[in-house]
Amino acid sequence: MPQPADKPPHETPPGHVFEIVVNTRPHAVTQDELTFSEVVAIAVADGLLSGPQVIYTVSYRRAHGNKQGDLADGDSVKLKDGTVFNVGATDQS
């Protein structure tokens, strides 16, 4: 079935809820893209170490287009259902 001319074939419908995993815990988000800071905020809300001397690392897999890799501060990644994030924290005291 052809797609309407004004909608790309792989566009996520408005209001779609993405089921993602952050540090083995399931989460639901409505954005189709998450930034480094947003992923860290989810992990910290789940109890990950936080503080002024903490350095975070974020890796991901199963993202949109089956991409995987690392996020740096300021980076973002497009999601799909099942995207998995691993967030680590190191205290630089």
Secondary structure, DSSP 4 states (H G I P E B T S, - for coil): -PPPTTS-TTPPPTTPPEEEEETTEEEEE--SEEEHHHHHHHHHHTT---STTEEEEEEEEEEGGGEEEEE-TT-EEE--TT-EEEEEEEE--
